């Protein structure tokens, strides 16, 4: 798939105000500062489509983008550590969970994970929750250019070992690097094939 157009549609805090659920939708989420906005900009080919920041907790709304006039890409608030108050963190959680549980046209959630870290409790708990709620998701390990192939392989073995303690099989896994443009083609191909399963 080639992204020919990417248009910002709307930002809000309530899934009820999202665009009509008549197109396939894909959301991106991850702990603060995992590289979510950078990956979105990479796969859409738009340098400033999603706002990037070195300051955690930048994304605070459900942001909808229309891609190729065919499907929606959604930038969700990050979870986990962010330089925000406890009240704000709870509000982010409410926004995220209500969206994930009620957005009927959500085909897949891309859960972004920093490849440099071992399996974090907050990530594991979140993915376990997704599994319990039967919300389809895939895992995207970001910033792979920051590790050698040996170190990356070692981290992935550890990650899978921890997850398989509570999962019979793991979701599909993607590896990405914005600097090396890695993962762009694979993610777009996955979305393209999944779009064929959508029925409005």
MARBA-938937 format. One record per residue (C-alpha): residue in one letter; x, y, z. Coordinates in steps of 0.001 Angstrom, whole numbers, padded with zeros to 6 digits, always signed. Example, Ala and Ser with C-alpha at 12.3 -4.5 7.8 and 13.67 -1.06 7.14 Angstrom:
BEGIN
A+012300-004500+007800
S+013670-001060+007140
//
This chain:
BEGIN
X+000000+000000+000000
X+001126+003526-000775
X-000115+006402+001353
X-001232+009081-001084
X-003151+011286+001343
X-003306+011719+005109
X-005748+014237+006498
X-006356+015267+010105
X-010069+014895+010896
X-010807+015499+014578
X-009475+015375+018147
X-011664+014623+021139
X-011866+012886+024515
X-015068+010921+023892
X-015414+007951+021559
X-019020+009020+020929
X-017670+012071+019084
X-015392+010055+016800
X-016142+009942+013047
X-018866+007564+011906
X-017666+003964+012107
X-018070+003316+008374
X-014379+002793+007600
X-011737+000425+008967
X-009761+001927+011839
X-006288+001298+013295
X-005098+002839+016553
X-001570+003319+017874
X-000720+003321+021563
X+002272+002880+023853
X+003953+004153+026955
X+004949+007782+026876
X+007949+008582+024671
X+008004+005192+022930
X+008174+006848+019505
X+004508+006614+018588
X+004140+009931+016779
X+007389+009389+014877
X+006194+005982+013647
X+002843+007422+012557
X+004649+010131+010605
X+006898+007492+009027
X+004156+005198+007745
X+002036+008085+006467
X+004973+009843+004861
X+003939+013080+006563
X+006718+014611+008652
X+004468+016587+010999
X+001161+014725+010854
X+001402+013585+014467
X+003003+015976+016931
X+006322+014670+018254
X+007878+015801+021515
X+010693+014883+023870
X+008290+015637+026694
X+006256+012572+027784
X+002473+012834+027785
X+002215+015125+024741
X-000735+013309+023161
X-003795+013916+025322
X-006643+013325+022912
X-008041+010725+020524
X-006667+012008+017201
X-008253+010779+013971
X-006553+010908+010566
X-008138+009790+007294
X-005709+007852+005101
X-006232+007585+001329
X-009877+008458+002005
X-010222+004747+002838
X-009330+004093+006473
X-008723+005852+009777
X-005488+006012+011696
X-005861+006954+015360
X-003198+008404+017641
X-004142+007590+021248
X-002761+009101+024477
X+000226+007239+025913
X-000035+005249+029103
X+002348+004719+031979
X+004847+007314+033107
X+004252+010877+031984
X+004879+014222+033588
X+001212+014682+034387
X-000835+014514+037570
X-002508+011376+038898
X-005877+012864+038004
X-004751+013412+034410
X-003399+009858+034192
X-006769+008521+035335
X-008489+010697+032757
X-006191+009349+030010
X-007031+005798+031099
X-010738+006529+030977
X-010414+008003+027479
X-008356+005048+026218
X-010419+002250+027745
X-013796+003670+026702
X-012516+004075+023140
X-011069+000551+022952
X-014176-001082+024411
X-016700+000767+022270
X-015166+001597+018896
X-016793-001049+016696
X-014768-000405+013543
X-011390-000805+015284
X-009684-003527+013277
X-006441-003636+015210
X-004520-001830+017934
X-000791-001351+017437
X+000888-001601+020849
X+004288+000067+020684
X+007096-001209+022894
X+010653+000092+023271
X+012907-002787+022197
X+015652-001648+024577
X+013673-002600+027675
X+012748-005954+029133
X+009067-006770+029508
X+007593-004042+031710
X+004797-004832+034162
X+002576-002016+032887
X+002897-003208+029263
X+002164-006802+030215
X-000871-005819+032285
X-002213-003694+029442
X-001783-006458+026852
X-003339-008998+029219
X-006324-006657+029563
X-006593-006448+025774
X-006592-010229+025601
X-009270-010548+028263
X-011461-008035+026431
X-010767-009732+023086
X-009463-006544+021514
X-007274-007452+018517
X-003752-006092+018703
X-000232-006528+017379
X+003084-005659+019005
X+005497-003155+017463
X+009006-002993+018903
X+010377+000491+018257
X+013853+002025+018099
X+015528-001158+016865
X+018418+000919+015499
X+019454+001557+019118
X+020464-002090+019645
X+022790-004517+017933
X+021185-007558+016304
X+022529-009746+019118
X+021160-007494+021873
X+017798-007191+020114
X+017523-010958+019705
X+018383-011463+023378
X+015745-008969+024471
X+013100-010552+022249
X+013781-014022+023634
X+013335-012675+027164
X+010194-010767+026201
X+008537-013761+024586
X+009515-016003+027494
X+007752-013696+029966
X+004629-013310+027831
X+004264-017020+027136
X+003771-017553+030862
X+000273-016152+030433
X-000277-016430+026650
X-000660-019633+024641
X+000511-017816+021516
X+001771-014303+020942
X+000174-011655+018716
X+001903-010759+015462
X+005145-008829+016012
X+006639-005980+013969
X+010025-004295+014347
X+010485-000633+013541
X+013116+002057+013290
X+012185+005524+012131
X+015805+006357+011305
X+016171+003252+009131
X+012571+003388+007848
X+012192-000139+009146
X+008717-001610+009585
X+006960+000930+007377
X+006272-001452+004489
X+005313-004396+006723
X+002827-002380+008791
X+001172-000867+005715
X+000905-004301+004079
X-000717-005653+007236
X-003245-002799+007258
X-003946-003238+003551
X-004724-006943+003938
X-006776-006366+007106
X-008849-003696+005341
X-010259-006451+003163
X-011878-008022+006240
X-013789-004859+007148
X-017540-004765+006702
X-019466-001614+007558
//
